[in-house]
Amino acid sequence: MAGSQCQKRGDYKTSADIERLIQQKLNELCRLGIKPGLERINLLLQALGNPHQNLKAVHIAGTNGKGSTALIIAGVLTAAGYRTGRYSSPHVHSYCERFEIDDRAISPGQLHVYLEKVLKAARSLNSGDFPSEFEILTAIAFLFFQEEGVDIAILETGMGGSYDATTAASPCLCVITGVDYDHTAYLGDSLPQIAANKAGIIKPGIPVVVGPMDEAARRVIEAWAGVMHSPVVPYSQAAVTPGERKDLSGQLINIEVGTHSIQAIWFSLPGLFQLRNLACAMTALSELEKMSFIITDEYIKSALGKLHTKGRLEMLSQDPLIICDVAHNRQAAQALKTALSELLPGREGVLLVGMVDDKDARGVLQILGPGCRYCVVTRPAGHRSRHWQRCAEVWQELFPDIPCRLEEDIETAVDLSRLLLSDQSYLLVTGSFYVIDKARQYMVGKPE
């Protein structure tokens, strides 16, 4: 058995030990990489007793924004008293982050128990095509939420929609937050192709909330919704308007949607792009109200004031000012740049960036580079960063007059970047979850 070299569960004394065991088993027993298709996940779920079939769920796809949209929906439902599961990906530090109930992550010990259950079911299939890591994790989410008796689960796709493992769910509501270029090797190299893949989450007769996107992409989604006889619910940007205060800790906003009219409330996620995500989430919550979910203004106020998301316009330090953001495509980079220009006008940045090989480094750097006084390129952890220096080559082509340094070790790169800061500049760490993970742990520590 591939996992026979692992230590026994009893030999592991701390949460960190258990997390290392989880990582070891996933590496040994799962075929790493992206494996589109629904056959493996359906067989695995059948072996587990089909825990997904009676799970009420909101299914969310989208190139950008799905994480924050899911966080907001889950936060409001939890505040309203519903036992709410949330399955997200990827994680910043720990696999446990992917599985939450009422804003509390699964414990490493619990996750290990569920991992063993799912791996046992996977081995029982006697298939030569073992489930992928993401399929194993998705099965864990379904089983965890079903056994814990959640009232509703908020599920994010991992990639695309049509062949994503989460598409095995039977949702009561679908949400597509937006469409942009990402994972083009798997989803297609045009926005209509990518939109067609994301539209694959739409189920017959189930309403779908559609967020801001290119008109050609929107037409593809609306056409497929028509084939599926699924009502299309366009998000309303007018549902959320900015108030008078905004900074890196959040912003005052006004909400006008459905039966809700709430003025000057605090929303703890900064940046204009989060207003679009909030508008999408509020539109989805209005649809859930039509399904007998009870959501009051007070529940909304309570939830929106205490949301936090790691690695998304996150301030790690005020003095010196250090911000991290996982932006790794053009749309996310543009949202980040707009937010920084709005919240830190006139201030120069030092850019610490690392991008994996299959991402659009040129597109991201073209957006984030202007206004930077220095760039430090580092290597993201993992096997997908063999050509990490390419990022520095692209920078020098785009900005030959702005200095750029290479430092493969992320911690050393953080130290170097700090030394390059002036009194009025800020450090932006970005480009990859893999960079944010290591840099964030080094600067603020890994939460227990």
N, C-alpha and C positions, 0 to 999 in steps of 0.2 A: 504493500500500500504506500502511495506517495507520501502520506503524512506520517509514516511510522517513525521517522527520525525526530519528530517533535518531542519536547519534554511533555510529561503528563501534566494535566491541569493543576494537580496539587503541588507541583514543583514551582509554580508561579505565585509569588506572594503579593505583588503590587499591581495596580491598574496598568502601569507601563509594561510590566511583564506580560500581562494578558494581551495587551494590544500588540506586542511583538509576536506573540503566538498566533493571533488572528492574522496578522500580515504574513507570517511564515506559511500558514496553511493556505491562504488565498494564493500566494505565489506558487506553492507546490502543487496544489490540486486544481487550480483553475487555469484555463487557457487564456493568458493575458492578451489584451488587445481588443479591438472592436470587432464584434461578430453579429452583424445585423441578422434579423430573422426571429420568428415567433415560435417555431416548432420546439426548440429546446426549453424555453420558459414554460410553454403550455404543458409539456410532458412532466417537467419538474413540479409545477403547481398541482397537476393531477396526482402525482406521487405523494404530495403533502396534504391531499384531501381538498384541494381547490379552495384555499383560504381567501382568495380574492373575490369569489363569486357573490358573496352577500355583503361585501364591503362598500358602503356608500363613499363615493370619492369625487373630488374635483381634480381633473387631469389637466396639467399645464405644460404646454410646449412653447418654444420661442427661442430665437438666437440669443437675445439678451433680455433681462428683466424678469425672467420666470422665477428666479430665486427670491427676489424682493417681493414680487407679487404673491408668491406662495406664503412668504413670511407674514405679510400683512393679513391675508385671508385667514391664516391659521391663528394669528394673534387676536383678531377680532372674535373669531368663533370661540377661542379659549376664554376670552373675557366674558363672552355671553353664556358661559357655563357648559359648553359642549366639550366632551372629551375628544380632543382633536389630535390626530396623528399627522406628522409631516415627514415626507421622504424627499431628500434633496441630494444633489451631487454636483461636482465633486466636493470633498471635504477640504478644509484648510489644514487641520492638524491631525484629526483622529477619525477613523471610520464611524465612531459613535455619533459624531455630529450629524450623520445622514439620517438617523432615526430618532425622532422626537415625538413625545406625547405631552401636550400642554406645555410646550417650551422647555421641556426637560429631556436631555439626551439619554438614550439607553446607556446603562453602565457597561463597562468592558466585560464584566462577568456575565451579564445577561446576553450581550452580543455573542460571546463565545458559545453559550448554550444554544442559541438559535443557529449559529453557524454550524455547529455539530449536527443539529437536526436536519438542516438543509443539505449538508454534504452527505449525510447518510442516505437521504432520499435520492440525491444525484447519483450516488454509487449504485443504488438499487436498480437504476435504469439500464445498467450494463450497456451503455451506449459508447461507441467509439468517439462520439462528438460531445465531449464533456462541456457543460455549461460554462459560459464566460464568467469572469469576476462580477460584472454588472448584473448578469442574470441571477447569480447566487445572491447578491445583495438585494435585488428586487424581490426575490422570493422570501428572503428574511423579512423585508418590510411588510409584505402581505401577511405573513404568518404572525409576526409581532403584533401588528395592529388588530388582526382578527382575535388572537388569544387575549389581548389586553382590552378588548371590547370597546374600541373607539366608536364614537358616534359618527365621525366622518374623518376621512384621510385626505390630505392634500398631497398629490403626487406630481413630482417634476420628472419630465422625460430626461434621459441621459443625453440623447442625441437624436435630432429629427423627430419622428413620430411613427411613421408607417411600420417600421421594423424594430422599434424600441421595446425593450422588455416590459416597460410600464404599460404599454398598450394592451396588455392582457386584462387590464382592469375594466370594470363596467361602471363608468362614471355617471353621476347625475348631472354633471356640468363639465364642459371643456373650455379651456382658455388658451388662446394663441397670442402671446404678448407682442411678438414682432418677428420680422424676418430680415436677416442680413447674411452676408457671406461668412460661413464658418463650416468646417468639416466638409469642404466641397468635394473631396475625393469620394465621399460616401453619399452626400445629399444632392450633388449636382453643382454645376458651376454657373447657374443663373438663378436669379431670385424666384422666378416662377417654378423652377425645378425644386428649389429648397422649400418653397411654400407648399408644393404638392406633397412633399414628404411629411412636413409638419401637419398638414391637413389629415394625415392618416390617423390621428388620434380621434377624429370625429366619429361618433357612433350614431346609428340610425335613430332619428327623432330626438336626440339629446341636444339642447341648446349649446351654442359655442360663442363665447365672448371673443371678439377680434380687436386686438390692440392696434397701435399706430404702425403703419408699414407702407411700403411702396405700393402704388395703385395696382401694378401688374400682379404683385404677390397677393394682394387682397382679392382680386378677381378670381384667382385660382382657388383660394380658400372658399369664397362664396359659391363658386360653381360646384365644388365637391360637397359642400354643405347642402346645396340644392339636390344633388343626387341622393344624398343620405336623408333627405327630408328633415334636416336639422335646422331649427331657427337660428339665424345669425343675429347676434346682439353686438352692434358696434360699441366700443368703449366711448365714453364722453369725456373729452379733455376738459370741457367746461364744468365737469363735476367737481373739480379741484382747482382752486386759484390760490396764488401765493399771498401771504400777508405782509406785514411791514418788517418783520425780523427774520434774518437768516444768517447762519454761520455754520461752522464745521460740526456743531453739535446737533443741528436740526433747523427747523423753520416753522414759523407760524403760517397756518393755512386756513382756508375756508372750504367747506364742503357743501355742495348742493346736488343731491342725487336722490331720486325716488322720494321717500317720505322724510329724508334727512336734510336738515338745514342747520349747519353747525359753523359758527363764526369764531375766528381767532383761536384755534386750538393748536397745541404743540405737536409737531410731527418730528420724531427723533431721527429720521433718515435725511441727511442733507443732500442738496443738489436738485436742480430742476428736473433731471431725468427721473428722480424718484416721484415727482408729481404725476408723471405719465404712468408709472407703475401703480401708484395709489389710485389713479382714476380707473385703471384697468381692474384693480382689486375691488374697488367700490362698486363697479358695474357688476362684477361677479357676485359680490355679496347681495346686491339687490335682486339678482336672479335667485339666489338661495332663499331670500325672504319669501319669494313667490312659492317656494317649496315648503313653507311652514317653519323655516328657521326664524327665530325671534332675535332681532338685532336692534338695540336701542342706541340713541345718541351717546348715552353714558358708556356703553360698552365700547363704542368706537373711540371715544376720547381716552378711555382707560388704556386701550391697546396701543393706539398710535403714539402715545407719549413715552413708551418704554421699549420700543423696538430697537434691536441692534443687529447688525450684520457684519461679520468678519470680512475684512478684505475688500470692502466696497466703500470707497471714499472714507476710509476709517482713519481717524487721527490717533496715531500711536504715542505721540509726544507733542507737547506744546512748546517746550524750550529745550532743544531746538524743535522747530515744527517738522514733524515727520508724518507723512500720509502714505497709506498703502491702498492699492486698488488692483484687482485681478484683471483689469481690461486686457484683452488679448485679440481683439478684432477691431475693425475700423469704427463700427457703430459705438462700441463701448468706449473706445478711445475718444471719440468725438464728444460723447456725453461727459466723460471725465474732464476733458479740456474745457468744455463750456462751464462746468461747475467750478473748476479752479479759477477761471477767468472772472467768474461772477463773485466768488467768495474771497479770492486773494488778488484783487486787481493790482497790476503793476509790479507784483513780486516775482523775482526770478526763481527758477527751480534748478535743483540738481537731480538729474534723472538716473535712477538705478534700475536697470531693465534687464530681463532675461526672457527669451522666448524660445519655445520648442520649434523644431525644424519645420513643422507643417503649418505654421501660422504666418500671417501676412505682416512680417516685420516692417517692410517698407511702408505699408499703409498706416500702421500704428505710429511709427516714428515720424512720418510726415505731419501727423496731427499733434503729437505730444512734444516734438522737438522745439518749435518756435517758443521763445521765452525761457529756454533753459540756458544756463551758463556753463554747464558741464554734463557729460554723460559717462556713466560707468556701466559697462556691460558685464554681466555675470552668467554663469551656467545654471540653468534650471536642473534640479535633480531628475534622474530618470534616464531611460534609454532613448528618449525622443529628442535629445539635445546634443547629438554628436557634432553638429555644425553650428554650435552656439556662437562662435566668433563671427559668423555671417552678419549678425546683428550690428556689430561694430563696423564692418565693411559698409553696410548700408548707411549707417549714420555718417560715416566720413564722405560718402557720395552725396548725401543730402545736405550736410552741414559741415563743410570742410573747415570753416573758421571757428567751430565750437569744439573744444578739446574732448577727446574720448579716451577712456582707459579700459583695458580688459583686466578682469580679476576673476578667475574661475571659481574660487572659494567664496561662497555667499557671505559668510561672516566677515571675511577680510574685505569684501566689497562694501559691506555696510560701514565698516570702520573707515575705509577710504572715503566713502561718500560723505560721511559726517565731517571729515577734515576739510572737505571742499566747500562746506556751507559758509556763507557770510551771515552777518547779523540779520539781514532782511530776507534771506532766501529760505527756501524750504526743500526738504528731501521728499521726492516721490518715488516709491518703490512699486514696480508694476511689471506687467507683461505675462505673468503666469502664476497659476495656483502654486506651482512647485517652488517658485522664488518666494512668494508671500509666506508660504509655510515656514521655510527655513529662516527667512529674515525676521518674520514676526516672532518666532520662538526665541531668536537670539536677542531681540530688542525688549520684548515684554514678557517672555516666558510662556510656556505651554500651560494653559489652564488645566486644573485637575478635573 
